Amino acid sequence: MSLRHALLALLTVERMTGYDLSKAFQASVSHVWHAPDSQIYPELRRMEADGLLVGTEVPWGPRGMKREYHVTEAGRGAFRAWMNEPLSYTRERDPAHLKAAYLEWAEPDAARAQLRAHIANFEEQRTEWLEKVREIDTGTSTMLEKRLAHAPASEHAAIRAYKRYTYEGLIARAEHEIQWAERGLTLIDELNRTDAPPPA
């Protein structure tokens, strides 16, 4: 996946300004593809230059103007083509698991702190993703409801199911990482256990 495809995915819902796209990105796509504003705005300009988007100036506030983007047929075609291509997997860069392989170099308390931070991170993510599933199930996901409003009724079940399926995978990954870190805490205790001195 690329930032370009993530932005196309959002713009297949409705026209948006860069500001609206940034907010929508953080509320949805950023769960699977992180990008700051410093990457989003230049990519929108490149996509417009490549004919994937059309930007028009629209009023913003009392006297301001903002650029609003809508996806072109070429943009829709590019997104559909990407969706139908097999995914190319890249080699992972995973600092948490890299450090775990060498925890014998860390003080036990430092190793425990690292694993507790890992647990806290994924517990926070799991909570967020569980809320996304709740929103899907209750019809309170703003972006999803907008997408459904622009899609034929015959596609609604699939749209909801695929969104839920995605978050279920993220939840399962978070739970796995939490369990892995908990096993690590147990391992640290086992490797650093000191036997009580024999009675006098």
C-alpha positions in Angstrom: 0.0 0.0 0.0 1.1 3.6 -0.5 -0.1 6.9 0.8 -1.5 7.6 -2.7 -3.8 4.6 -2.5 -4.9 5.4 1.1 -5.9 8.9 -0.1 -7.7 7.5 -3.1 -9.6 5.2 -0.8 -10.9 8.2 1.2 -11.7 10.3 -1.8 -13.9 7.5 -3.3 -16.4 8.5 -0.6 -16.7 12.2 -1.3 -14.9 15.5 -2.2 -12.6 16.7 0.6 -10.2 19.5 1.3 -6.7 18.7 2.5 -7.8 19.5 6.0 -10.8 17.2 5.8 -8.7 14.5 4.3 -6.1 14.8 7.1 -8.9 14.5 9.8 -10.5 11.5 7.9 -7.1 9.9 7.5 -6.4 10.1 11.2 -9.8 8.7 12.1 -9.7 5.7 9.8 -6.9 4.9 7.4 -4.1 5.8 9.8 -4.9 2.6 11.8 -3.2 0.7 8.9 -1.1 3.3 7.2 0.5 6.2 9.2 1.3 9.5 7.5 1.7 13.0 8.9 0.3 16.1 7.2 3.8 16.9 5.9 3.4 13.9 3.6 -0.3 14.1 2.8 -0.3 17.6 1.3 2.6 17.1 -1.1 1.1 13.8 -2.2 -2.2 15.5 -3.0 -0.4 17.9 -5.3 1.5 15.1 -7.0 -1.8 13.2 -7.5 -3.4 16.2 -9.0 -0.4 16.7 -11.4 -0.7 13.0 -12.4 -4.4 13.4 -13.2 -5.7 11.2 -10.4 -7.4 14.2 -8.7 -9.0 17.5 -9.6 -8.6 20.3 -7.1 -10.9 23.4 -7.0 -10.8 26.4 -4.8 -13.7 26.6 -2.3 -14.6 29.2 0.3 -13.1 28.6 3.8 -14.1 30.8 6.7 -15.1 34.5 6.2 -12.4 35.4 3.7 -10.2 32.3 3.1 -10.1 29.7 0.4 -9.2 26.0 0.5 -8.4 23.5 -2.2 -11.1 20.7 -2.4 -10.2 17.5 -4.2 -12.3 14.9 -6.0 -11.1 11.7 -7.6 -11.1 11.5 -11.4 -12.0 8.4 -13.4 -8.2 7.9 -13.8 -7.9 8.0 -10.1 -10.7 5.4 -9.6 -9.1 3.2 -12.2 -5.7 3.4 -10.5 -7.3 2.5 -7.1 -9.2 -0.4 -8.6 -6.1 -1.6 -10.4 -4.1 -1.5 -7.2 -6.9 -3.4 -5.4 -6.7 -6.2 -8.0 -2.9 -6.5 -7.9 -1.2 -9.1 -5.6 0.4 -7.5 -2.6 4.2 -7.3 -2.5 5.4 -7.9 1.0 8.4 -6.0 2.4 10.9 -7.2 5.0 9.8 -6.1 8.5 11.5 -3.5 10.7 10.4 -4.4 14.2 12.4 -2.7 17.0 10.4 -4.3 19.8 11.2 -7.9 18.7 14.7 -7.0 17.7 15.4 -5.7 21.3 13.6 -8.8 22.7 16.2 -11.0 21.0 19.0 -9.4 23.1 17.3 -8.7 26.4 20.1 -10.5 28.2 22.0 -7.2 27.7 19.4 -5.2 29.6 19.0 -4.9 33.3 16.0 -7.0 34.4 14.0 -4.0 35.5 14.7 -2.2 32.2 13.6 -5.3 30.3 10.4 -5.5 32.3 9.7 -1.8 31.7 10.1 -2.3 27.9 7.6 -5.2 27.9 5.1 -3.3 30.1 5.3 -0.4 27.7 4.7 -2.9 24.8 1.6 -4.2 26.7 0.3 -0.7 27.4 0.7 0.3 23.7 -1.2 -2.6 22.4 -3.9 -2.4 25.1 -4.5 1.2 24.0 -4.7 0.1 20.3 -7.0 -2.8 21.1 -9.4 -0.5 23.0 -9.4 1.9 20.0 -10.0 -0.9 17.5 -12.8 -2.5 19.6 -14.5 0.9 19.6 -14.2 0.9 15.8 -16.0 -2.4 15.6 -18.7 -1.1 17.9 -19.2 1.9 15.6 -19.5 -0.4 12.6 -22.0 -2.6 14.4 -24.1 0.3 15.7 -23.9 2.5 12.5 -22.1 5.3 14.3 -18.9 5.3 12.2 -19.0 8.7 10.4 -16.8 7.7 7.4 -18.4 4.3 7.0 -21.9 5.8 6.9 -20.8 8.3 4.4 -19.4 5.5 2.2 -22.6 3.6 2.5 -24.6 6.6 1.5 -22.7 6.8 -1.8 -22.8 3.0 -2.4 -25.6 0.9 -3.8 -27.6 -1.0 -1.1 -26.5 -4.3 -2.7 -22.9 -3.5 -1.6 -23.6 -2.4 2.0 -23.3 -5.8 3.6 -19.9 -6.4 2.0 -18.6 -2.9 2.9 -19.5 -3.4 6.5 -18.1 -6.9 6.6 -14.8 -6.0 5.2 -14.3 -3.1 7.5 -15.2 -5.3 10.5 -12.9 -8.0 9.2 -10.0 -5.5 9.1 -10.4 -4.4 12.6 -10.8 -8.0 13.9 -7.4 -8.7 12.4 -5.9 -5.7 14.2 -7.5 -6.7 17.5 -6.2 -10.2 17.1 -2.7 -8.9 16.4 -2.8 -6.6 19.5 -4.0 -9.5 21.7 -1.1 -11.6 20.4 1.4 -8.9 21.1 0.0 -8.4 24.7 0.3 -12.2 25.3 3.8 -12.3 23.9 4.9 -9.5 26.2 3.3 -11.1 29.2 5.2 -14.3 28.4 8.3 -12.2 28.3 7.7 -10.9 31.8 7.3 -14.4 33.0 10.5 -15.4 31.3 12.5 -12.5 32.9 11.3 -13.7 36.3 12.3 -17.3 35.6 15.7 -16.3 34.3 16.4 -14.0 37.2 15.0 -16.2 40.0 17.4 -16.6 42.9 17.0 -19.6 45.1 16.5 -18.9 48.8 19.5 -19.8 50.9 19.4 -23.1 52.7 18.2 -23.0 56.3 21.1 -22.8 58.9 
